[in-house]
């Protein structure tokens, strides 16, 4: 394996990259006294439940003021509050109805990242919500337990709106989650990681659409909190980590080098816990980890520098303080879930995508009126993503996929589960087994794109529709796009 292949595999496996660990970069203060602000845990959004069992959730996109730095209130955007959004929690089999109201002065959307749902409910750039309007998507949740999230997806403005604070978690439960820590905010804790460039007054600054990657900030927020601490009261804690940054990649580890267990990634739980001492996340990716603590100890969660431009800098992120006495936690189970393997048929269609610069796929910039790919419902295909330049990643709406290879190398155990977003290292090719759903709509597309938001907004995005098998050649390749 050459150096580039090793780095590609390391990014997926969570192995330490010794050749990148010495890179220069900013660091959050290491002095424990500097971490004086308690971690904000987003509240759970309580639904109204109809007589037929439908769970109704209300979200309002709005402006507000928040103290990113203590004592310095600045303007931010959020859902149902001034910054970020509440956590939505529902279970497999639930019928959900959203009421998303836009109180901003510009149009937006809300995309349910990681959800398996009809295209008209997906919240991509075709489902715009005008100022003052309310959008009411609805669907039945039918997918395994997972940590997903929601965020805006207006073409050309996603980077700016997410950077201002519009993002939140969406947790899906099923019967497999009973074996893991699951008391929200106690032993089941969300961690939304976002980096910011801050002005002297504490306000987020910079242009998310400038430069090769947009903004790579020198202040890392966890749930919107800078230099936070969290008190833990149980022996084991499950952290649901979301990379909600515009571009930054994190190589997460603990200051004392302790081992911890990955129990799930983007699209669900793994078959069994996988022990690691480092895990890497690019924008849009999620990971669930279970960490064991000893009474009275303190430890820092940190990210260490890499060598792929979007991961420069060492930062302490979160101080974790264990109580003098910890409540006993059940042992981590040896088996977690039985995800259905994505089996590729011998005659599977192979689609190839080349990432060009920062603004095109297969030589074409995004066009909301052009359908790039037509997929038969229920298909399993091979998608090959070739990256000829600097760091990218790749997200596909409404699918689950398994990473077959990164430059010919199989992914490690913790990255072999079901995912929807994958890192594509510089000058590499990633091969995916992609499982498509059965929702058909020849006139409403899903998206695939780089989830480095500066690249997505600049045109590194395409569209596909899912249709009844056998009708692929009957589908128009252009649609009416009301929001260009």
N, C-alpha and C positions, 0 to 999 in steps of 0.2 A: 504494500500500500504506500503510495507516495504522500508527500506532506499535505497536498490539497485534499486527497481522499481521506487522510486521517482527520483533518479539521472538519470535513463534512460529516464524518461519522461521529466525531466528538460532539458536534453541535446537536446531534440527535440523541446521543447516548448520555450526555451529561458528564462525560469524562473531562477532566481538567486539561486545558490546553497550555502546556508548559511554555510553549514558544510564544504565547500571547500574554502570559501572566505578568510580565514586567512592563507592559505598555504604560506610558505616562497618562495621567488623567485626574480629574477632580475626584475628591473623596468627601462624602458626608462626614461630619465631625465624629471622631472615634471616642472622644471623651464621653463616658456614660452619662454625665450630668447634662450633656447637650440634648439628650433624648428625653425631654421633659413633658412632651405633649402626648396625652393618652390617645391611642389609635381610635379613630372614628370608625365604628362599624355601621354600615348603612342599615337603616331599619328595614324590616320585612314589610312588604306592601300587602296589607290585608284585603282580600277580595270580598265583594258582595256575592252571595251564593243564591241563585234563583231556585225556584221550586223544582225545576228539572235538573238541578245540579250544576248548571253552568256557572263558572267562576268568573266574575267580572272585575277587571282591574282597570283603574283610571291612572293615566300618566299625563302630566302637563309639562311641556317644555317651556322654560321661563328663564328670565334673567334674575340675578340676585347678587348679594355681596357676601364674600367669605374671607376668613383670615387664613390664607395659605401660610403666611408668616405671622406669628403671634403679634397681636396689636396693630396689624396693618390690613384693614378690610379693603378688598378690591372687588371689582366686578367679575363675576363668573356666571356660567350657565349651568343649569341642572334640570332634572326631572323632579317635580313635586318639592323642590327646594332649591337653594342657591347653587349647589355644586354636586355633580354626579347624580345618581338616582337611587331609589330604594331597590332592595333585592326582591325579585319576584320568585316565589317558590310554588311549584305545582307538581303533580304526580302523573305518571303514565296512566292514560285513560281519562284524564280530566278534559272536559270541554271548557275552553277558555275564550273569553271575549274581552278585547282590549278597547279602551276609549282613549286615544292619544290626541290631546288638544295642543295646538301650537300657539303659544302666547309670545312668541318671538316676533320680530319685525321682518323676518325673511322666511321663505319656504324651507321646509326640511322634510325628512323622512325618518322612520324608525325601523331599522333592520334587526330581525331576530337571529343573530349570528349563531349558527349551530343547530337551528330548528329544522325539522323535516315537516314541511307544510306547503300548501298550494302556492304557486307563484304570485297570485294576486294578494296574498297575505304576507309575502316575504319582506316587504318594506324596502325594496331596492329603489333605484332612482326613478322608476316609473310610478311609484306610489307616493307622489309628493303631497305634503300637507301644507296648504297655504296658511298664512298668518290668520289667526282667528278661527280656523277650521278644526274639525275633529275627524279623525280616521278611526274606523272600528273594525279591525280585522278579527277573525275568529277561526279557530281550528280545534281539532281534538289531538292532544299530545299522544303520540304513538311512537316512542323511541326509548331506548334504555336510559337509566339514570345517568346524568351528566351535568357538567357545569358549562352553561352557555352564557351569552350576554346580549345586550341590546345597545345600539348606537345609531347615530344618523348615517345616511348613505346618499345624500344629494350629490350628483356628479359635479365635480369641480369645487365643492365646499365641504366635503367630508372631513378633511384634515383640519380645517379651521374650526368647525363645530365640535369635533371631538376634543381638540386642544382646549377649547373654552370650558369643557367640563361635561359634555353630554355623553354619559355612558353609565351602564348599570349591569348587575349580574342577574341571570335567570337560571335558577337551579331546578333541575328535574329529578324527582325521586322515583324509585320503584322498590319492590320488596328486597332487592339485593343490597340496598343501602343500610338495612337494619344492622348489619354486622360491623359497621364503621361508626366512628363518632359522628353524631348528627344533631346535637343541640346547638342551634344557631347562635353564634356570638360567644359561646362558652368553649365547646371543644370542636366546633365546626365553624371556622372563621374565614370570611372572604378577604383576600388581599388583592386589590386592584392597583397595579403598578403603572405609574405615568411619570415621565420626566418633563420638566419645565425649565425654560429660561426665564428668570425673574428680574424685573427692574428693581431699583432701590426701594420703591414703595411697595414691593411685594407682588406686583401685578405680572401675570404671564406676558412675555414680550416675544418679539421675533415673528418672522413670516413662515408659516408651515409649508409654503409652496416655493421657497427659495432654496438654492443649493441642490446638491445631488440627492440628499435624503430628507430635506426639510429641517426640522428642529431636532437637535440632540441636546437636551437640556442638561444643566449641571446641578439641578435640584430634583431629587426623586421623591415623589409623593406616594404614600400608601393609603388608599381610600381617601385621597385628598389631603392627607396629613403629612407634614414635613417633619422628619426626624422624630418619629413616634415611638412610644413604648406600648407593650400590651402585657397585661397580667394574665397568666394561665393558672388554672386551678385544678387541672386534671393531669394524670400521668401522660396521656397521649392526646395530641391535638391534630385535627385534620385541617390543613390550610388549603383552601381553594384559591389558587394563584392565577390571575388573569393578567396578561401583558396588554394593557390598554393604551400603550404609548403609540405615538405616531410612527416612530421609526426604530427606537432603541431595542436592541437585543440584550437580554439578561442571562448571565451565567450564575445561577443562584447556588449558594453554599452557606454553610455556617462557619463562624469565625474559629470555632474549635475543631473544625473538620469532621464533625460527627456524621455518622451514617443516618439516613432516613429512608423512608419507603415511598415510592411512587405507587399509588393505587388506581389512578385514572388519568386520562388525558382528554383531549378535545371532546370526543364523541362518546365517552363512557368509561366504565371501570375496566381494568385489566383482568385477565383470568386469575392472576395471583400478584401479591405485592412484589415489587422489584426494588432491591436495596441499591442505593446510590449515595454518593457524597456531593454530587453536583448535578444540576439539571438546567437546561437552556431553553429559553422561550423567545420567539420572535413575535412581532405585533400580531394580535388576534389569537395567539395560542393560549391554551389553558392547561394546567396540570393540578392534580390533587395529590397531596403528600400527607403522610402521617409521621409526626415527629414525637419522640419520647423524651420526657423531661424528668429531672431529679429535683426534689424539693429544695427551694432556696437558691437555685442557680440562676445566673443571667447569661444570655448568649445573644450575639448579633446575627441576624440574617443579612447577608450581603450579596452583592454582585461583583464579580471580578472581571477584569479587562480581558478582551480577546484581540483578534487580529483581522477582523472583517469590517472595519470602519463603523458599523452601527453598534459595536459593543465596546467601544473604548471607554476607559475610566473605571476605577475601583470605587465603590460606594457602599457604605453601611446603610441599610434600609430600615431596619426595625429592631429595636431592643426588646427581647422577650424575657420577662421576669417571672420565674416560677414561685408560687406561694410557698411559705414555710411548711405547709402540709398540703399534699395533693390528693385529690379524690382518686380512688383506684379506677383504672380503665380496663375494659376487657382486652384480652390478648388480640393482637392483629390476626385475623383468620388466615389460614394457609391458602384458601381459595376464596375468590371474590365474586366472580361472575362468569357466565358462559357466553361471551359475545359470539354471535354467529360469524364464522369465518367468511371472508369475502373470497369466494372461489372463482377464479377467472376461467371461463370456458376456453377450450382449445382454439376456437375460431373468433375469439374476442376482437372487437374492433380496437385498433390502436390509433389514438389521436396524438399529434405532436404539436407542441407549443414552444415557440422560441421567444424568450424575453429580450426585447431590443431596447438598449439604453434604459431610460426611465419612463418612456411614454408610449410603448407599443408592444403588441404581441403578434408574432408572425408578420411583422412589418406594417401592422394596421393600428392606428389609434382608435380609441373607443368611439363608436357611433351608436347613439341610442336608437336609431332607426334601422340598424343592420343586425340581422341574426347571423351569428358566426357558426354555430353548430346546432344540429338537430339530433336529438337522442331519443331512441325508443324507450318507453316506460319500462322500468324494471331491469334495464340492461346492466351488465357488468362489463366495464371496458378498461383498457390500459391507457393511461394518460402519461406521456413523457414530457417533462418540463425541462427545457434546456436553457441554461443561463450562461451567456457568453461574456458577461461583464461583471460588475460589482454585486454586492449582496442584494438578494430579493427573497421574497417568500411567495406563497401561492395559496389562495383560499378559493374553495368552490362552494357555492350556495347549495343548500338542500341535498347534500350527499354525505355519505360516510366513505372514507377510503382507508386503505392500508398502504404504508410505504413499503414497496417491494425492494427498492435499492436506491442508494445514493452513489452515483458513479460506479455502479456495479457491486457495491458492498451492501450486504444485508443490514437493516437497521438493528440496533440492540433491542433487548427484550422490552424495555419500558416504552420504546417508540414504535412497537409493532402492533399496538392496539388500533382501534378505530379513531380516525382524525378527520378534521375538515380544513386544517391549515398546516402548511409544511414549510420549513426553511429550505431554500434553494441556494446553496453556497456559491460564491463566485466561481465561474467557469466550471460548472458541474451540470449533470443531468440527473434529475430525480424521476423515478419510475413509480407510478401509483396504480393500484387496483381500485377502481372507482365504482361504487354501488349507487345506482340512481333509484329514485323513488318512483311511485306509480301515479302521482298527480299529473294529469295531462292538461296542457293549455298551449295550443299552437300560436297564440297571439300575445302571450305574456311571458317574457324571458326571466331566467335566473342569470346571475353574474358569475364570472370567474375573474380573478384579478390578483395582482400583488397587494398584500395588505400593509405595505409601507405606504401610508396614506398620501404622501406627496406623489408617489408613482401612480397610485390608483386615480387620483384627481387629474393627473397629467395625461391619462389615456391608456395606461397599462391595464386594460380591462376588456373583456369580451362578454358576449351574451349567448346563451343556449336556451332552447325550448325543449320540453319533454312532450312527446306525442304518442298516440296509439301506435304500437308496432305495425310496420307495414305501410305507414302513411308518411314516412320521412320525406319522400320525394314530392309529396303533394303540398308541402308547407311553404308558404311564401317566405322569402329571405329578407323581406323588409316589413316593418311595422310602422304605425304612426307613433311618433314620439312627441308628446305634448310639452315635455320639459327638456329642452336641448341645452 
